[in-house]
Structures are given as C-alpha cells and as structure tokens.
C-alpha cells in the first residue's frame, strides 16, 4: 500500500498542471484505505488477544494457556529447555461463594490472580483454566529450583487474606507440580499429571505430592 501511495505521488508530480484535483483525491483515497487496513489489523489482534484472556482476572484463559504452553513445549524440544508446570486449585471455594456470594468469590479469584502474577517472573505465564483452577508455567527453570518456587507459591497463597465488604476471607489452596523438558511434547499428559499431584496434595492437606519423581 505504501508503494501505491508513492506511485501516486510521482503521478501527481508529473500531472500537477493538468488535473491536480483528481490525483489528490486518489492520494487521499489510498491513504484512507491504508489507514483502514491498519485499524482492521489492530482490531483483529485485539479480538484475538481478548479471546485468550480471562475477563475476571486478566490472566490467560484455557485457550490462551493451551496456545502458550504448546509454544513453550516446541521451544523446549528445539533448544533443550526445561521447566515446571504448577497446577493450583482453591480449597473449599464453593463455601466462599455460598457465604460471601459470587461477588465475594470473584474478588478472591482476582486477588489470587494478582498474587500469582506478583510471585512469578515476566517470562513465566499464568492462566485461569476453570472456575477456581489456575496453572503457572515456570519456563526455563531447573526442576529443583522450580519445586522451591512452587512451594513458595503455595505458602503465599495459604497466607493470603481478602477483604470483602468489611469481612476477611482466608484463602487456602492446593498445588501440584510436574516438570517438562525436551523429551515432552504431550501437553495434555503433563497437565493431567500436575492435576493428579494437586488432588493428592488436597487430600493430604499440605505436602506437595510428586507424581513423577526427580531423577
């Protein structure tokens, strides 16, 4: 489109004395078309981003997580990177909704999202993949370091209190961890393992259960 405008400028220079209004109109029309294309491209990018974002927390939603995790696994296979997947589920969240209403539950979810964002690096990513289910992907992270960071996240979540309409809501959460590396390309299997570890942890009330032990 820029080249087309350039050609019209050259035509304008060659025919200024003959019919300047016609060429000027063509230039304006070409510029308007170019501007509309730019705006349309930006609008498409905005809608695409919106379709991958959880409206309540501003985190990735399930679709956004699946797309991002797929890219991470492809990169891991290509460059030999390792990372850790953390599955997180709030304990007794239904009780919070029943006692404080859905507005109270929504505030808890927002605060949990805020906490996870503030306890991870910009290179990591977080998603809300269900009602009270979150996942954190610690990219380019060695297993032992990732496990320590997961434990730190669990402690921070279980210290979190949320103030809602003058009342204090104590948050409790269970997490499960699963490592991934260049040999892993099945995102569903990794998520299932992290979920299994998380539910084992929920039953054990505290300890982090490992489904696949570190070598």
N, C-alpha and C positions, 0 to 999 in steps of 0.2 A: 504494500500500500504506500509506503514511503517513497519507493521508486516511481510509482504512478504520479504522486504529487510532484516529484522532481521533474518528470517529463512535462507535466502541465505548466510548471514554472518556465521551462525552456520554450514551450509553445507560446506562452504569454509574452515572453521577451521578443519572440520573432514576429508576433502579430499585434503588438500593442496598438499600433496606429490603425489597424484595420478594424478589429472588433473587440476591444478590451472588456466590455461588459460580459460577453459570452464566456470568455476564458476565465474571468474572475468568478463567475457563477460555478463553472466546472471545478475550479480550485476549492471553492467553499464546499461544494457538494462532496468532493473527495475527502476533504478534511473532516466533514461531518460523519461520513461513512467510517473513516478510520477511528474517530472518537467513539462511535457506537460499538465498533468491534472491540476496542479496548475495554469499554464499560461492560460489554457482554462477557468477555473473558474473565473479568474481575468478578462478575456476578456468578458465573459458573463455579469459579474457585471458592467463592463464599458459600454457595449452597452445598458444594462437595464437602467443605470443612464442617458445615452445620450438620450434615448427615452422619458425621463420625464423632460428634460431640454430645456428651450428656448435658442436657439443658440445665439440670438442677445444680450440678457440681462444677461444670465447665471442664471436666475430665473427658478423656476418650470414652465413647460408649463401646458396646461389644463389637460393632463393625469396625470402629477405629482401632480397637485393640487387635483384632484379627489381622487387619492390614499391616499394622505396625510390627506385630510380632512375626509375621511372615517375612517382612523385610529384614528384621534382626536375624532370623534363622538363616536366611540366604547369605547375609553378610558374614555370619559366623562360619558357615561352611566354606566360604570363599577365602576368608582371612584367618581362620583358626581362632576366632574369639570365643571366650566363654562368658557365661552369665548366669544369673539366678532369677527364677520366677517365684514370686511370692503371692499366694492366694490368701485373701483376708475376708472374713465373714464376721459381722457383728453378732454378739450373743444376745439372745432374748430381745431382738429388735421388735418383734410383734408386741411385746409387753410395753415397749416405749410408745409405739403407735396407739395402743389401747389406752394408756394412761394419759398421754400428753396430746393425743390427736395427731393427724398426719402432718400438720404444720410443725409440731414438735419433732416428729420423726425426720422431716425434711431438713430441719436445722441441724440435727445430729449428723445427717449424711453430708451436708455442706461442710460442717466443721471437721469431719473425718477426712473428706477430700482435701481440705486446706492443710490439715496436719500431714497427710501423706506427701503432698507437694513440697511442704517445707522441711521434710526429713529425707528428701531424695535429691539427687543431682539433676541438673538441667538435661543431661544426656540420658537419664532414665525416663521411663514413662509409666503413667498410671491410668487405669481405666476403671470405671464403674460398669460392671458387666451384668449386674442383676439388681434387685431391689436393695439389698444391703451387702452385696458382694463386690469386692474390689480386687484388682490384681495390680501388682507392681512388677515391672521388669527392670532388673538391675543389669544394665548392659556392660560388657567388657569388665566383668567382675569375677575374680577368682572365687572358688567355692567357699573357702573358709572365711574370707572377708565378707562375702555375700551372706553367709549364715550369721555372722556377727551383726551385720546391718539389719537383717530380718529380725533378730532378737531385739535390737534397739527399737525397731518399728513397733513390735509387739508391746514393749514396755511403755512406749509413748502413747499408744492407743489406749492401753489399760489405765493410764493416768489421766486421760482426757475427761474433763467435765464440761458440759454445755449448759449455759444459762438460757432458759426459755421462759418468758413471761414471769420472771421473778423466781423461778424454780431451777434447781440444779439437777441436771441429768448426768449420772455417771455412766461412762461408756465402757463396755467390755467387748473384747474381740479375740478371735482365734485365727491363727495363721498356719499355713503350710508352705513348705519350700521345696523347690525342685531345681536342680541345676540343668544347664544345657550347654552344648559345645558343638564343635564342627561336625560331629557324627550324628547330631539330632536334626531331623527335618520334619518331624510329625508334631505339629503344634497341638493337636487335639490330645495326643498321648501325654505330652508334658503338662498340659492344663489338668488332665484327669488325675495325674499323679500328685500334682500340687493340691488339688481339691481333696484327694483321699487323705493326704497328710494333714490337711486342715481339719477335716472331720474327725480324724483320730485325735488330734490335739484338742478339739472341742470336747470330746468325751473324757479326755484325760485332765481337762481343766488346767492347762498351763504349759506343760512341756511341749517343745517343738518336736514333732514326730517326723522322722525321715523315712520316706518310702524307698528311696534308693540311696544307700549309704555312700559316703565319700570313699574313694579308693585310697 
